[in-house]
């Protein structure tokens, strides 16, 4: 079974990929199941009803998902393509410790529409990784330590998610190169122990290939640690924002997970994991 559980569309501020085209392309690529996971990043982006508060990126307001349009659109795709493709509805939540209460209100309002939610740390203190503002003025030790400390603090306080996305995301945007796993092993173990205890999982994000990383994301050492700690809930997602990304390396990652000793990968329906043999 091929399933892509990290898919972005026109409802994410960093994508223009029409939802209907995502579904058509998924069928073309022999995917059996996809989950839309468009972006919500409180702290750095307003909701769609306040575009005047948004930062402009290339002249386009950077805003969160338009919930009133998003959920009915995904539901319509679920019905339209039901014979050929299973369509799930999710969100990617870019949580920070100071925005947790906003995500809790979001889930109170819209949570019944969700099959799945990715917890991602995209910013710390409202400073982005992708543009280097978070790393600026810090040593490699300092910004890596701050990233993992924030991640641990969030998973200790926030529970409204299904899996932890691209756990070592900071590697994508590290100007000093790959930070040694040994330096973050202990805090990574604490993060993994917490999510396992809470019944949550992790994601293997196949965008590592297009970002030119030398390993999977999270890296092999993290996956082995998760396995050794008893973790079993693993999803696979392309983090696609355009057609060339969709479904990429899904089958390859399934083989890698099997070689690492994992027995299954997961999809989600109604926030419950479903295990599929590797």
DOLO-330995 format. One record per atom (N, C-alpha, C): residue in one letter; x, y, z. Coordinates in steps of 0.001 Angstrom, whole numbers, padded with zeros to 6 digits, always signed. Example, Ala and Ser with C-alpha at 12.3 -4.5 7.8 and 13.67 -1.06 7.14 Angstrom:
a+013190-005690+007800/a+012300-004500+007800/a+013200-003300+007800/s+012850-002250+007080/s+013670-001060+007140/s+012900+000030+007870/
This chain:
x+000850-001197+000000/x+000000+000000+000000/x+000882+001242+000000/x+000523+002216-000843/x+001238+003486-000901/x+000326+004597-000389/x+000780+005285+000651/x+000007+006378+001244/x+000940+007536+001531/x+000507+008730+001164/x+001288+009949+001416/x+000528+010780+002444/x+001089+010868+003648/x+000374+011517+004750/x+000993+012849+005148/x+001490+013579+004159/x+001939+014957+004393/x+001879+015681+003056/x+000703+016249+002779/x+000417+016817+001461/x-000119+018233+001622/x+000502+019177+000904/x+000054+020570+000933/x-000632+020938-000376/x-001484+021956-000285/x-002286+022366-001434/x-002382+023885-001480/x-003263+024362-002315/x-003529+025797-002451/x-003944+026446-001139/x-004329+025656-000141/x-004742+026217+001143/x-003557+026515+002067/x-002364+026074+001680/x-001156+026473+002394/x-000579+027712+001734/x-000081+028628+002557/x+000410+029890+002004/x+001643+029706+001136/x+002315+028554+001231/x+003522+028327+000442/x+003287+027357-000711/x+002036+027195-001128/x+001719+026299-002234/x+000584+026876-003069/x+000602+026531-004343/x-000505+026895-005241/x-001093+025645-005909/x-000824+024481-005352/x-001209+023196-005938/x-002705+022972-005692/x-003549+023026-006729/x-004992+022860-006521/x-005344+021496-005929/x-006258+021501-004991/x-006664+020277-004311/x-007095+019203-005300/x-007866+019580-006279/x-008358+018581-007244/x-007220+017990-008055/x-006197+018805-008349/x-005040+018291-009089/x-004199+017369-008225/x-004102+017669-006937/x-003401+016762-006026/x-004035+015376-006090/x-005353+015327-006025/x-006049+014038-006054/x-005837+013322-007391/x-005958+014038-008477/x-005750+013418-009793/x-004325+012901-009936/x-003362+013676-009478/x-001965+013252-009569/x-001684+012073-008654/x-002331+012031-007496/x-002148+010902-006585/x-002590+009599-007245/x-003708+009639-007927/x-004195+008456-008639/x-003213+008066-009740/x-002711+009065-010455/x-001750+008818-011531/x-000484+008143-011003/x-000090+008473-009759/x+001119+007919-009161/x+000841+006632-008376/x-000365+006083-008528/x-000740+004823-007878/x-000752+004916-006358/x-000966+006117-005820/x-001179+006237-004389/x-002586+005760-004060/x-002726+005056-002972/x-004032+004576-002552/x-004693+005501-001548/x-003865+006279-000826/x-004409+007134+000224/x-003515+008366+000369/x-004143+009526+000572/x-003404+010752+000864/x-004094+011478+002019/x-003336+012331+002670/x-003929+013196+003687/x-003442+014614+003464/x-004389+015519+003264/x-004057+016938+003175/x-003684+017441+004569/x-002589+018172+004647/x-002070+018645+005936/x-001600+020088+005774/x-002514+020980+005470/x-002109+022354+005178/x-001749+023118+006451/x-001007+024207+006247/x-000275+024874+007318/x-001125+025767+008218/x-000848+025652+009529/x-001313+026616+010525/x-000105+026971+011383/x+000291+028236+011377/x+001475+028678+012119/x+001149+029932+012914/x+000453+029745+014040/x+000145+030883+014897/x+001433+031479+015459/x+001413+032770+015645/x+002591+033493+016085/x+003262+034240+014956/x+003270+033626+013761/x+003876+034292+012598/x+002874+034520+011473/x+001674+033906+011575/x+000663+034066+010529/x-000699+034302+011165/x-001468+035227+010629/x-002844+035394+011098/x-003781+034423+010398/x-004995+034305+010921/x-006017+033554+010212/x-006488+034332+008995/x-007221+033642+008144/x-007580+034206+006844/x-008529+035398+006942/x-009169+035586+008100/x-010089+036720+008232/x-009356+038015+008593/x-008019+037946+008740/x-007240+039153+009019/x-006000+039216+008126/x-006193+039228+006811/x-005029+039258+005915/x-004198+040530+006047/x-004813+041590+006572/x-004072+042842+006728/x-002948+042722+007761/x-002986+041674+008597/x-001953+041472+009605/x-000806+040590+009104/x-000922+040088+007883/x+000031+039109+007379/x+001291+039774+006832/x+002399+039071+006995/x+003619+039439+006285/x+003442+039069+004813/x+004055+039852+003940/x+004019+039562+002510/x+005284+038817+002119/x+005113+037693+001439/x+006233+036950+000870/x+006024+036902-000630/x+006932+037545-001361/x+006785+037686-002816/x+005433+038307-003162/x+004998+039259-002321/x+003771+039987-002568/x+002503+039269-002160/x+002630+038059-001586/x+001470+037255-001215/x+001358+037226+000307/x+000186+037521+000875/x+000026+037459+002334/x+000250+036050+002869/x+001025+035940+003938/x+001293+034655+004568/x+000267+034441+005677/x-000728+033586+005399/x-001843+033392+006324/x-002073+031899+006552/x-002817+031601+007613/x-003180+030225+007921/x-004301+029735+007010/x-004590+028440+007132/x-005665+027809+006363/x-006982+028572+006539/x-007693+028728+005439/x-009055+029254+005495/x-009982+028079+005845/x-010227+027916+007137/x-010928+026719+007620/x-012319+026564+007024/x-013023+027680+006849/x-014396+027615+006343/x-014451+027066+004919/x-013403+027222+004172/x-013339+026688+002802/x-012614+025352+002736/x-011605+025201+003573/x-010723+024033+003506/x-011471+022733+003789/x-012156+022665+004906/x-012775+021404+005295/x-013860+020954+004315/x-014741+021834+003850/x-015709+021385+002842/x-015057+020969+001524/x-013962+021630+001155/x-013289+021273-000093/x-012684+019882-000008/x-012013+019580+001081/x-011436+018242+001234/x-012535+017185+001290/x-013629+017485+001963/x-014744+016537+002022/x-015314+016275+000628/x-015390+017328-000180/x-015885+017162-001553/x-014950+016263-002361/x-013639+016402-002158/x-012680+015540-002857/x-012796+014095-002374/x-013046+013922-001097/x-013233+012577-000538/x-014370+011863-001267/x-015456+012578-001468/x-016616+011989-002132/x-016379+011812-003628/x-015768+012804-004253/x-015578+012765-005705/x-014672+011614-006143/x-013619+011342-005362/x-012621+010352-005780/x-012716+009052-004989/x-013836+008831-004334/x-013973+007699-003409/x-013688+006355-004063/x-013966+006200-005338/x-013765+004910-005998/x-012291+004616-006272/x-011463+005633-006286/x-010072+005464-006721/x-009017+005899-005711/x-009428+006672-004710/x-008450+007250-003801/x-009108+007522-002456/x-008436+007139-001376/x-008897+007504-000048/x-008298+008850+000320/x-009146+009817+000614/x-008703+011175+000928/x-008986+011446+002400/x-007948+011771+003151/x-008079+012127+004556/x-007812+013615+004746/x-008298+014120+005867/x-008195+015548+006145/x-007360+015773+007398/x-006327+016588+007259/x-005472+016895+008391/x-005017+018338+008369/x-004181+018668+009325/x-003523+019969+009396/x-002095+019746+009867/x-001208+020650+009463/x+000135+020694+010022/x+000210+021887+010956/x+000397+021593+012239/x+000336+022608+013287/x+001743+023025+013681/x+002120+024249+013346/x+003440+024769+013674/x+003435+025383+015062/x+003436+024527+016078/x+003197+024953+017454/x+004476+025513+018079/x+004313+026549+018893/x+005347+027061+019792/x+004750+027084+021199/x+005610+027118+022203/x+005084+027065+023567/x+004113+028202+023846/x+004375+029389+023298/x+003506+030527+023613/x+002244+030567+022763/x+002097+029619+021812/x+000885+029587+020986/x+000012+028366+021275/x+000366+027557+022251/x-000377+026319+022523/x-001855+026584+022740/x-002189+027647+023490/x-003603+027906+023775/x-004395+028185+022510/x-003772+028800+021520/x-004477+029074+020252/x-004772+027778+019503/x-003851+026831+019561/x-004099+025546+018909/x-005167+024752+019647/x-005199+024868+020938/x-006258+024184+021683/x-007628+024739+021321/x-007715+026056+021148/x-008996+026650+020703/x-009329+026227+019283/x-008318+026164+018433/x-008531+025705+017056/x-009107+024295+017044/x-008533+023410+017828/x-009000+022024+017847/x-010376+021893+018489/x-010672+022741+019462/x-012024+022754+020024/x-013046+023096+018959/x-012679+024020+018063/x-013613+024492+017038/x-013699+023536+015852/x-012562+023001+015390/x-012526+022279+014130/x-012078+020820+014250/x-011729+020384+015438/x-011129+019062+015592/x-011968+017917+015086/x-013278+018058+015101/x-014140+016965+014641/x-014065+016761+013137/x-013426+017688+012410/x-013244+017538+010964/x-011949+016814+010618/x-011122+016534+011598/x-009775+016050+011335/x-009649+014542+011475/x-008916+013953+010536/x-008450+012579+010676/x-007075+012525+011330/x-006327+013626+011244/x-004887+013551+011475/x-004348+014949+011717/x-003346+015061+012585/x-002684+016348+012805/x-001197+016124+013017/x-000397+016831+012250/x+001057+016805+012395/x+001465+017928+013335/x+002287+017603+014318/x+002917+018616+015156/x+004294+018915+014583/x+004514+020159+014221/x+005801+020581+013689/x+006296+021799+014454/x+007614+021884+014613/x+008218+023088+015154/x+008890+023800+013991/x+008256+024844+013500/x+008779+025622+012365/x+009467+026907+012801/x+009139+027374+013998/x+009681+028623+014527/x+009921+028447+016023/x+010781+029274+016561/x+010924+029410+018006/x+010955+030903+018307/x+010127+031332+019258/x+010056+032755+019556/x+009661+033587+018353/x+008807+032999+017489/x+008331+033656+016262/x+009452+033971+015281/x+010581+033304+015407/x+011673+033468+014445/x+011775+032217+013599/x+011783+032424+012286/x+011737+031324+011335/x+013101+030662+011170/x+013067+029354+010849/x+014287+028637+010502/x+014649+028855+009037/x+013626+028815+008164/x+013898+028775+006724/x+014614+030014+006215/x+014386+031174+006851/x+015059+032395+006395/x+016286+032748+007233/x+016625+031885+008193/x+017830+032085+008980/x+017704+033036+010150/x+016513+033601+010366/x+016387+034591+011444/x+016558+033959+012823/x+016142+032696+012984/x+016317+032022+014266/x+017792+031711+014537/x+018521+031320+013499/x+019921+030949+013668/x+020831+032170+013822/x+020392+033311+013313/x+021247+034498+013301/x+021649+034907+014723/x+022960+035141+014898/x+023468+035573+016202/x+023665+034468+017204/x+023396+033210+016806/x+023586+032068+017689/x+024653+031141+017119/x+025346+030429+017998/x+026241+029381+017537/x+025424+028159+017137/x+026065+027211+016446/x+025374+025985+016068/x+024878+025236+017301/x+025680+025193+018349/x+025228+024559+019594/x+023993+025261+020146/x+023989+026579+020126/x+022904+027342+020737/x+021597+027166+019991/x+021604+027250+018655/x+020309+027151+017974/x+019802+025718+017905/x+020697+024728+017887/x+020220+023350+017950/x+019652+023037+019325/x+020336+023450+020375/x+019824+023211+021719/x+018474+023894+021928/x+018346+025137+021439/x+017085+025867+021611/x+015949+025190+020850/x+016236+024665+019672/x+015219+023969+018883/x+014693+022740+019638/x+015592+021886+020117/x+015155+020657+020782/x+014510+020946+022138/x+014973+021976+022829/x+014330+022357+024089/x+012893+022811+023856/x+012681+023586+022792/x+011322+024023+022468/x+010446+022831+022119/x+010989+021904+021351/x+010228+020724+020952/x+009808+019924+022183/x+010730+019706+023105/x+010402+018973+024320/x+009340+019707+025132/x+009489+021020+025264/x+008519+021796+026038/x+007127+021719+025423/x+007046+021706+024101/x+005747+021630+023437/x+005102+020266+023667/x+005853+019167+023467/x+005221+017853+023616/x+004857+017561+025074/x+005499+018236+026007/x+005123+018060+027406/x+003805+018750+027738/x+003441+019778+026954/x+002258+020578+027290/x+001113+020446+026290/x+001389+020010+025070/x+000380+019973+024020/x+000164+018536+023581/x-001108+018141+023466/x-001412+016741+023164/x-002382+016573+021990/x-002726+017663+021322/x-003728+017588+020273/x-003166+017272+018907/x-002277+016287+018839/x-001649+015937+017567/x-001611+014424+017426/x-001303+013974+016214/x-001212+012541+015939/x+000232+012062+015919/x+001065+012799+015168/x+002476+012413+015038/x+003339+013668+015056/x+004596+013461+015377/x+005586+014533+015364/x+006259+014537+014000/x+006118+015644+013284/x+006653+015734+011931/x+008136+016071+011902/x+008814+015556+010869/x+010235+015852+010577/x+011005+016307+011829/x+011222+015355+012747/x+011698+015677+014088/x+012970+016522+014088/x+013928+016208+013238/x+015170+016984+013200/x+015157+018014+012065/x+014026+018699+011932/x+013837+019684+010858/x+014969+020707+010776/x+015539+021102+011904/x+016557+022147+011930/x+017720+021816+010994/x+017923+020530+010694/x+019006+020143+009789/x+018827+020718+008389/x+017587+020911+007983/x+017347+021484+006651/x+017979+022862+006493/x+018015+023589+007601/x+018339+025012+007542/x+019559+025350+008405/x+020449+024386+008578/x+021622+024604+009431/x+022790+025070+008565/x+023181+026339+008658/x+024254+026838+007800/x+025615+026238+008124/x+025745+025617+009303/x+027026+025044+009704/x+027146+023566+009351/x+026118+022995+008717/x+026158+021586+008355/x+025430+020705+009353/x+025567+019397+009175/x+024831+018444+010001/x+025394+018423+011424/x+024507+018643+012383/x+024877+018657+013795/x+024954+017219+014294/x+026007+016845+015024/x+026162+015452+015447/x+024994+014962+016312/x+024484+013797+015977/x+023365+013221+016722/x+023711+013033+018198/x+024955+012687+018490/x+025346+012409+019869/x+025078+013600+020786/x+025142+014817+020248/x+024943+016003+021071/x+023484+016211+021471/x+022560+015613+020722/x+021136+015785+021020/x+020460+014471+021396/x+021256+013410+021574/x+020648+012100+021815/x+019782+012094+023069/x+020269+012657+024155/x+019538+012577+025418/x+018210+013328+025351/x+018226+014533+024807/x+016969+015285+024736/x+016035+014668+023700/x+016591+014116+022624/x+015750+013417+021651/x+015081+012210+022293/x+015813+011480+023126/x+015216+010343+023839/x+014089+010804+024746/x+014266+011946+025405/x+013209+012469+026285/x+011967+012832+025471/x+012173+013413+024302/x+011051+013754+023415/x+010319+012485+022989/x+011078+011504+022538/x+010471+010260+022060/x+009764+009510+023177/x+010350+009481+024353/x+009696+008814+025484/x+008364+009466+025798/x+008321+010790+025701/x+007065+011487+025988/x+006000+011174+024950/x+006362+011219+023673/x+005330+010977+022665/x+004865+009529+022673/x+005760+008594+022972/x+005352+007192+023081/x+004391+007020+024257/x+004721+007630+025393/x+003856+007534+026566/x+002483+008135+026303/x+002424+009158+025455/x+001163+009816+025134/x+000411+009138+023989/x+000953+008046+023452/x+000278+007337+022362/x+000393+008022+021027/x+001399+008857+020862/x+001617+009560+019598/x+002700+008855+018787/x+002938+009342+017575/x+003934+008731+016706/x+004868+009749+016095/x+005654+009284+015137/x+006563+010155+014398/x+006367+009947+012906/x+006903+010881+012159/x+006826+010842+010698/x+008213+010663+010111/x+008299+009903+009012/x+009451+009982+008127/x+009046+010875+006971/x+009785+011968+006812/x+009456+013009+005841/x+010413+012893+004660/x+009886+012545+003490/x+010755+012240+002354/x+011310+013475+001658/x+010985+014667+002164/x+011591+015870+001585/x+013090+015922+001840/x+013604+015052+002713/x+015051+015012+002945/x+015818+014837+001644/x+015235+014127+000692/x+015920+013891-000577/x+016013+015167-001410/x+014938+015922-001474/x+015008+017143-002279/x+015769+018266-001582/x+015912+018188-000258/x+016736+019162+000456/x+018209+018756+000487/x+018518+017605-000065/x+019911+017181-000152/x+020524+016720+001149/x+019703+016282+002096/x+020237+015774+003353/x+020880+014404+003132/x+021885+014066+003927/x+022602+012808+003693/x+021900+011575+004249/x+020760+011756+004920/x+020068+010638+005558/x+018576+010910+005505/x+017796+009980+006031/x+016365+010184+006171/x+016105+011326+007153/x+014832+011777+007180/x+014438+012761+008193/x+013189+012256+008903/x+013259+011932+010207/x+014458+012045+011033/x+015513+011026+010626/x+016722+011254+011109/x+017862+010444+010698/x+017739+009011+011217/x+018549+008144+010650/x+018518+006730+011005/x+018707+006519+012501/x+019607+007295+013134/x+019845+007127+014572/x+018592+007424+015392/x+017819+008436+014982/x+016578+008748+015688/x+015554+007637+015493/x+015451+007126+014281/x+014508+006036+014018/x+014877+004792+014822/x+016157+004484+014909/x+016588+003339+015707/x+016297+003563+017183/x+016507+004771+017661/x+016216+005089+019053/x+014721+004955+019328/x+013901+005467+018433/x+012444+005353+018572/x+012028+003886+018627/x+012584+003091+017727/x+012306+001640+017723/x+012716+001002+019040/x+013913+001316+019507/x+014431+000694+020726/x+013641+001109+021964/x+013049+002289+021934/x+012233+002759+023055/x+010815+002195+023018/x+010501+001455+021949/x+009186+000824+021848/x+008214+001542+020945/x+008688+002529+020190/x+007802+003268+019287/x+007398+002442+018080/x+006129+002514+017726/x+005620+001723+016589/x+004803+002545+015600/x+004358+003739+015991/x+003490+004538+015116/x+004358+005413+014228/x+004418+005074+012937/x+005240+005802+011974/x+004411+006081+010729/x+004322+007347+010343/x+003714+007699+009068/x+004813+008121+008095/x+004457+008122+006821/x+005395+008522+005769/x+004726+009611+004944/x+005438+010721+004737/x+004855+011819+003975/x+005888+012527+003140/x+005454+012994+001984/x+006369+013665+001054/x+006562+015142+001366/x+005668+015723+002201/x+005708+017170+002447/x+005582+017920+001116/x+004721+017407+000260/x+004627+017937-001102/x+003940+019298-001118/x+004471+020162-001979/x+003892+021478-002231/x+003626+021697-003713/x+004090+020789-004539/x+003917+020883-005984/x+003943+019482-006573/x+003545+019330-007850/x+003376+017985-008403/x+004606+017095-008337/x+005791+017641-008542/x+006984+016798-008552/x+007276+016170-007191/x+006727+016740-006126/x+006992+016226-004786/x+006076+015067-004413/x+004860+015066-004917/x+003808+014185-004412/x+004194+012713-004522/x+004115+011998-003421/x+004362+010560-003428/x+005811+010157-003566/x+006727+011110-003539/x+008125+010785-003818/x+008755+009986-002681/x+009452+008927-003059/x+010244+008083-002166/x+009415+007334-001111/x+008105+007276-001283/x+007280+006587-000295/x+007632+005100-000227/x+007684+004430-001365/x+007991+003001-001377/x+009409+002747-000877/x+010330+003618-001230/x+011710+003467-000774/x+011793+003551+000746/x+011101+004524+001347/x+011129+004662+002799/x+010473+003453+003472/x+009441+002911+002871/x+008863+001680+003428/x+009916+000586+003518/x+010730+000451+002475/x+011784-000574+002497/x+012833-000258+003558/x+013170+001011+003702/x+014155+001399+004716/x+013631+001113+006119/x+012377+001416+006369/x+011791+001143+007685/x+011789-000352+007978/x+011461-001146+006985/x+011461-002594+007168/x+012871-003078+007506/x+013870-002553+006828/x+015252-002946+007081/x+015697-002551+008486/x+015093-001488+009039/x+015415-001049+010396/x+014672-001839+011467/x+013802-002737+011038/x+013111-003594+011996/x+011696-003182+012316/x+011182-002135+011672/x+009781-001775+011872/x+008900-002772+011119/x+007768-003094+011703/x+006871-004090+011118/x+005749-003466+010298/x+005456-002178+010542/x+004304-001556+009895/x+004510-000054+009805/x+003773+000571+008905/x+003615+002021+008889/x+002148+002322+009137/x+001838+003582+009397/x+000469+003933+009776/x-000158+004943+008826/x-001459+004823+008683/x-002323+005893+008206/x-003279+006206+009359/x-004062+007277+009186/x-004994+007673+010247/x-006378+007911+009665/x-007376+007526+010428/x-008770+007840+010123/x-009453+008204+011432/x-010116+009365+011454/x-010781+009795+012671/x-009839+009862+013857/x-008598+010257+013606/x-007538+010420+014621/x-007009+009103+015164/x-007444+007978+014611/x-006980+006666+015074/x-005985+006089+014072/x-004859+005537+014560/x-003887+004946+013645/x-004353+003602+013106/x-004064+003379+011830/x-004289+002084+011198/x-002936+001570+010718/x-002589+000342+011113/x-001280-000212+010828/x-001316-001042+009548/x-000294-000841+008710/x-000194-001566+007445/x+001165-002263+007407/x+001154-003541+007163/x+002372-004329+007191/x+003357-003849+006141/x+004605-003747+006531/x+005656-003360+005598/x+006127-004571+004786/
